[in-house]
């Protein structure tokens, strides 16, 4: 048995890596930005880097704000009221699909106020919900299943009357496959830093706090009926704000390159464009067109910090399954399995 331990451990490690995930890339109006693999910084990104592919556990955990030990990101990227914000989820190896299919997707925003978003501490931030997506029109299949089965990306159009300034966009998947037990829900939040242009003057209401918006006993977090066909679902986090997003939907997977910034050229802030498929009143999705490819390799990010650099350049993200020992996150899981198997 000992002779097979390394091989068994390797396959168990692969299974564990596939069991969780992270946001591989985001887009604003079709311009894609790479995200770093958790605990594996490769280059500047507008996505706050998290420490692990695993979930946040516990509704009052401080990490529920932006993810496990989330760090401020270097970049603040341009957006507009009405921009299309897209998210590409991935399995933990950066190659496989997102591994879960039960639970909602929700998106919140919070103003960074007078602080540049790349310096903003979201503790005590006033968040407002702009969208929520749960089950499809059949009443049983979750939209999250489209991410797992098809590798789909998620799109939402940002509110139309956002006041100009810096914002964090907090997008979240709650995986409910263990939610029949109190405390079983798995939270996967992420935060993206954007600078909204324009002359909007909207004042969001209501606003909530993280932690504080959720409780482990909330019906949408502890759900003994989650596997019952036709069961209703109650979204946590309160109602969608008066400044609401629109057209929350699934879209075709993004398969083009996502690049870290390089260079110093300046390009204009893109105008909002519509991408992907949109969800109609019935909650069903139409067949999406191909997701737009990245624009010019010299697209700049607007940021309060001059050092945030430019979107584009020659270095691309390499998607790969790292073998045991390639980063501390996987080494930790590998050692844990070796200890279990050697008993």
C-alpha positions as CSV (number, residue, x, y, z in Angstrom):
1,X,0.0,0.0,0.0
2,X,2.9,2.4,0.8
3,X,4.2,2.1,-2.7
4,X,0.9,3.5,-4.1
5,X,0.7,6.4,-1.6
6,X,2.3,9.1,-3.8
7,X,0.0,8.1,-6.8
8,X,-3.1,8.0,-4.7
9,X,-2.2,11.3,-3.1
10,X,-1.7,12.9,-6.5
11,X,-5.2,11.9,-7.7
12,X,-6.7,13.0,-4.4
13,X,-5.0,16.3,-4.7
14,X,-6.4,16.8,-8.2
15,X,-9.9,16.0,-6.9
16,X,-9.4,18.6,-4.1
17,X,-8.2,21.3,-6.5
18,X,-11.2,20.7,-8.7
19,X,-13.6,20.8,-5.7
20,X,-13.2,24.6,-5.2
21,X,-12.5,27.5,-7.5
22,X,-11.9,31.2,-8.0
23,X,-12.5,34.0,-10.5
24,X,-10.1,33.6,-13.4
25,X,-10.9,36.9,-15.2
26,X,-13.4,39.8,-15.3
27,X,-14.4,42.1,-18.1
28,X,-15.8,45.6,-18.4
29,X,-17.5,46.2,-21.8
30,X,-15.6,43.3,-23.4
31,X,-12.2,44.3,-22.1
32,X,-10.9,41.3,-20.2
33,X,-8.5,41.5,-17.2
34,X,-6.7,38.5,-15.8
35,X,-7.1,37.4,-12.2
36,X,-4.3,35.8,-10.2
37,X,-4.6,32.2,-9.0
38,X,-5.1,32.3,-5.3
39,X,-1.9,32.7,-3.3
40,X,0.0,32.9,-6.6
41,X,0.6,36.5,-7.7
42,X,1.6,36.8,-11.3
43,X,0.8,40.4,-12.2
44,X,-1.3,43.5,-11.5
45,X,-5.1,42.9,-11.7
46,X,-8.2,44.8,-10.6
47,X,-9.4,41.6,-8.8
48,X,-8.4,41.4,-5.2
49,X,-6.1,38.4,-4.7
50,X,-7.4,35.7,-2.3
51,X,-5.2,33.3,-0.3
52,X,-6.9,30.0,-1.1
53,X,-9.4,28.3,-3.6
54,X,-11.5,27.1,-0.7
55,X,-14.7,28.7,0.5
56,X,-15.4,31.2,3.3
57,X,-17.2,29.3,6.0
58,X,-19.5,31.1,8.4
59,X,-21.8,34.0,7.6
60,X,-20.1,36.3,10.1
61,X,-16.5,35.5,9.0
62,X,-14.6,38.7,8.2
63,X,-13.4,37.1,5.0
64,X,-17.0,37.2,3.7
65,X,-16.3,40.7,2.4
66,X,-14.0,39.9,-0.5
67,X,-12.7,36.3,0.0
68,X,-10.1,34.5,2.1
69,X,-7.5,36.9,3.3
70,X,-8.2,39.2,0.3
71,X,-5.5,41.7,-0.5
72,X,-6.0,45.1,-2.1
73,X,-5.4,44.9,-5.9
74,X,-3.0,47.2,-7.8
75,X,-5.4,48.2,-10.5
76,X,-8.6,50.3,-10.7
77,X,-10.1,49.9,-14.1
78,X,-12.5,52.2,-16.0
79,X,-16.3,51.6,-16.2
80,X,-19.4,53.6,-16.8
81,X,-23.0,53.6,-15.6
82,X,-24.5,50.9,-17.8
83,X,-21.2,49.0,-18.4
84,X,-21.5,45.3,-18.8
85,X,-19.6,43.5,-16.1
86,X,-18.6,39.9,-16.8
87,X,-17.1,37.2,-14.6
88,X,-15.4,34.0,-15.6
89,X,-15.3,31.4,-12.8
90,X,-12.8,28.5,-12.9
91,X,-12.0,25.4,-11.0
92,X,-9.1,25.6,-8.6
93,X,-6.5,24.5,-11.2
94,X,-7.4,27.4,-13.5
95,X,-8.3,25.0,-16.4
96,X,-11.4,23.0,-15.3
97,X,-14.9,24.3,-14.9
98,X,-16.3,25.7,-11.7
99,X,-17.3,22.6,-9.7
100,X,-20.6,23.4,-8.0
101,X,-24.2,23.7,-9.3
102,X,-26.5,24.5,-6.4
103,X,-26.9,28.0,-5.1
104,X,-27.3,31.6,-6.1
105,X,-25.1,34.2,-7.7
106,X,-25.4,37.8,-6.3
107,X,-23.6,41.1,-7.0
108,X,-23.1,44.1,-4.8
109,X,-21.3,47.4,-5.1
110,X,-19.9,49.8,-2.5
111,X,-18.4,53.3,-3.0
112,X,-14.8,53.7,-2.1
113,X,-15.6,57.3,-1.2
114,X,-12.6,59.7,-1.2
115,X,-10.1,56.8,-0.8
116,X,-8.6,55.3,-4.0
117,X,-10.1,51.8,-4.4
118,X,-6.6,50.3,-4.5
119,X,-6.2,51.6,-0.9
120,X,-9.7,51.2,0.3
121,X,-10.5,49.0,3.3
122,X,-14.0,47.7,2.9
123,X,-14.6,47.2,6.6
124,X,-17.7,49.1,7.3
125,X,-18.4,49.8,3.6
126,X,-22.0,50.4,2.6
127,X,-22.9,47.7,0.1
128,X,-26.0,47.7,-2.1
129,X,-27.2,44.7,-4.0
130,X,-27.5,45.2,-7.8
131,X,-28.6,41.7,-8.9
132,X,-29.4,38.2,-7.8
133,X,-29.8,35.0,-9.9
134,X,-31.1,31.8,-8.6
135,X,-33.1,29.1,-10.3
136,X,-34.0,28.8,-14.0
137,X,-37.6,28.8,-15.2
138,X,-38.0,25.0,-14.5
139,X,-37.9,25.8,-10.8
140,X,-35.2,23.2,-10.2
141,X,-32.0,23.9,-12.2
142,X,-29.8,26.7,-10.8
143,X,-28.1,29.1,-13.1
144,X,-24.9,28.2,-11.3
145,X,-25.2,24.8,-13.0
146,X,-24.5,26.5,-16.4
147,X,-21.1,27.6,-15.0
148,X,-20.3,24.0,-13.9
149,X,-21.7,22.2,-17.0
150,X,-20.8,24.6,-19.8
151,X,-18.1,26.8,-18.3
152,X,-20.4,29.8,-18.9
153,X,-19.4,33.3,-17.8
154,X,-21.8,35.6,-15.9
155,X,-22.9,39.1,-17.2
156,X,-24.7,41.9,-15.5
157,X,-25.3,45.5,-16.7
158,X,-24.2,48.0,-14.0
159,X,-26.8,50.5,-12.7
160,X,-27.5,53.4,-15.0
161,X,-27.4,56.3,-12.6
162,X,-24.2,55.6,-10.6
163,X,-22.5,58.6,-9.2
164,X,-19.0,58.9,-10.6
165,X,-16.1,57.6,-8.5
166,X,-14.4,54.5,-7.3
167,X,-16.4,51.4,-6.4
168,X,-15.8,47.8,-5.4
169,X,-17.9,45.3,-7.2
170,X,-18.5,42.3,-5.0
171,X,-19.7,39.3,-7.0
172,X,-20.5,36.1,-5.1
173,X,-21.4,32.5,-5.5
174,X,-23.0,30.7,-2.5
175,X,-22.7,26.9,-2.9
176,X,-25.5,25.2,-1.1
177,X,-24.7,21.5,-1.6
178,X,-24.0,21.2,2.2
179,X,-26.6,23.7,3.3
180,X,-29.0,21.1,4.7
181,X,-26.8,21.5,7.8
182,X,-26.4,24.8,9.8
183,X,-23.1,26.3,8.8
184,X,-22.7,24.1,5.7
185,X,-23.1,26.9,3.1
186,X,-19.9,27.8,1.2
187,X,-19.3,31.4,0.3
188,X,-17.1,32.4,-2.6
189,X,-17.0,36.2,-2.7
190,X,-14.7,38.3,-4.9
191,X,-14.0,42.0,-5.3
192,X,-13.1,44.0,-8.4
193,X,-11.9,47.7,-8.3
194,X,-13.4,50.0,-10.8
195,X,-13.6,53.8,-11.5
196,X,-17.0,54.8,-12.7
197,X,-17.2,57.8,-15.1
198,X,-20.1,60.0,-16.0
199,X,-22.5,62.4,-14.4
200,X,-24.9,60.1,-12.5
201,X,-26.2,61.2,-9.1
202,X,-27.9,58.0,-7.8
203,X,-28.0,57.5,-4.0
204,X,-28.3,53.7,-3.3
205,X,-30.9,52.4,-0.9
206,X,-31.0,50.1,1.0
207,X,-27.4,49.5,2.0
208,X,-26.0,46.7,4.1
209,X,-22.7,45.7,5.7
210,X,-20.4,42.7,5.5
211,X,-20.2,41.0,7.9
212,X,-23.7,41.6,9.1
213,X,-25.9,41.1,6.0
214,X,-26.0,37.3,6.4
215,X,-26.7,34.9,9.2
216,X,-26.0,31.2,9.2
217,X,-29.7,30.7,10.0
218,X,-31.0,32.8,7.0
219,X,-33.4,30.7,4.9
220,X,-31.2,31.2,1.8
221,X,-28.1,30.0,3.7
222,X,-29.5,27.2,5.8
223,X,-31.9,25.4,3.5
224,X,-33.0,21.9,4.5
225,X,-35.2,21.7,1.4
226,X,-32.5,22.7,-1.1
227,X,-32.6,19.3,-2.9
228,X,-36.4,19.1,-3.1
229,X,-37.7,19.7,-6.6
230,X,-39.8,22.8,-6.9
231,X,-38.8,24.2,-3.5
232,X,-38.8,27.9,-3.3
233,X,-35.6,29.9,-2.5
234,X,-35.2,33.1,-0.4
235,X,-32.2,35.2,-1.3
236,X,-30.1,36.4,1.6
237,X,-28.8,39.9,1.8
238,X,-32.1,41.8,1.6
239,X,-33.7,43.3,-1.5
240,X,-32.1,44.6,-4.7
241,X,-31.4,48.3,-4.3
242,X,-33.0,51.2,-6.1
243,X,-29.8,51.4,-8.1
244,X,-30.2,48.0,-9.7
245,X,-28.3,46.2,-12.4
246,X,-30.1,44.7,-15.4
247,X,-29.9,41.7,-17.7
248,X,-28.1,39.4,-15.2
249,X,-27.5,36.3,-17.3
250,X,-25.2,33.5,-18.3
251,X,-23.1,34.0,-21.4
252,X,-20.7,31.9,-23.5
253,X,-17.5,31.0,-21.8
254,X,-14.6,33.3,-22.4
255,X,-11.8,31.4,-24.0
256,X,-9.5,34.1,-25.3
257,X,-6.3,35.4,-23.7
258,X,-6.4,37.4,-20.5
259,X,-3.3,39.5,-20.0
260,X,-1.5,41.3,-17.2
261,X,-0.5,45.0,-17.9
262,X,2.6,46.1,-19.6
263,X,3.6,49.3,-21.3
264,X,2.6,52.9,-20.9
265,X,0.2,53.8,-23.7
266,X,-3.1,55.6,-22.8
267,X,-6.3,54.7,-24.5
268,X,-9.8,56.2,-24.1
269,X,-12.3,54.8,-21.6
270,X,-14.5,52.4,-23.5
271,X,-18.2,53.2,-23.9
272,X,-20.6,50.6,-22.6
273,X,-21.6,47.8,-25.0
274,X,-23.9,44.8,-24.6
275,X,-22.5,41.3,-24.5
276,X,-23.7,37.8,-24.0
277,X,-27.2,36.4,-23.6
278,X,-29.8,38.1,-21.4
279,X,-32.4,36.6,-19.1
280,X,-35.9,37.5,-20.0
281,X,-38.8,38.0,-17.7
282,X,-39.4,34.3,-17.4
283,X,-35.8,33.7,-16.3
284,X,-34.7,31.7,-19.3
285,X,-31.6,32.3,-21.3
286,X,-31.3,32.8,-25.0
287,X,-28.4,31.4,-27.0
288,X,-25.5,33.7,-26.5
289,X,-23.2,35.0,-29.2
290,X,-19.4,34.6,-28.9
291,X,-17.9,36.6,-26.1
292,X,-15.9,39.5,-27.4
293,X,-12.1,39.1,-27.7
294,X,-9.8,41.6,-25.9
295,X,-9.4,44.9,-27.6
296,X,-6.1,46.7,-28.3
297,X,-3.2,45.2,-26.4
298,X,-2.4,48.7,-25.2
299,X,-5.7,49.5,-23.3
300,X,-5.0,51.5,-20.2
301,X,-6.6,51.3,-16.7
302,X,-7.8,54.5,-15.1
303,X,-6.6,54.5,-11.6
304,X,-6.0,57.0,-8.7
305,X,-2.6,55.4,-8.4
306,X,-0.2,56.1,-11.3
307,X,1.6,52.9,-10.8
308,X,-1.3,50.7,-11.7
309,X,-0.1,50.6,-15.3
310,X,-1.7,49.7,-18.6
311,X,-3.9,46.8,-19.7
312,X,-2.1,44.8,-22.3
313,X,1.3,43.6,-23.1
314,X,3.1,40.5,-24.2
315,X,2.8,38.3,-21.1
316,X,-0.4,36.1,-21.0
317,X,-1.8,34.0,-18.2
318,X,-0.8,30.3,-18.5
319,X,-3.6,28.0,-17.4
320,X,-2.2,24.9,-15.9
321,X,-2.6,22.3,-13.2
322,X,0.3,22.8,-10.9
323,X,1.8,19.6,-9.5
324,X,2.2,19.2,-5.8
325,X,4.8,21.6,-4.4
326,X,4.2,24.3,-7.1
327,X,2.5,26.6,-4.6
328,X,1.9,26.7,-0.9
329,X,-1.8,26.2,-1.1
330,X,-1.5,22.9,-3.0
331,X,1.5,21.8,-0.9
332,X,-0.6,22.2,2.2
333,X,-3.4,20.1,0.8
334,X,-0.8,17.5,-0.4
335,X,0.8,17.2,3.0
336,X,-2.6,16.8,4.6
337,X,-3.5,13.9,2.3
338,X,-0.1,12.2,2.9
339,X,-0.6,12.3,6.6
340,X,-4.1,10.8,6.3
341,X,-3.0,8.0,4.0
342,X,0.0,7.1,6.1
343,X,-2.1,6.4,9.2
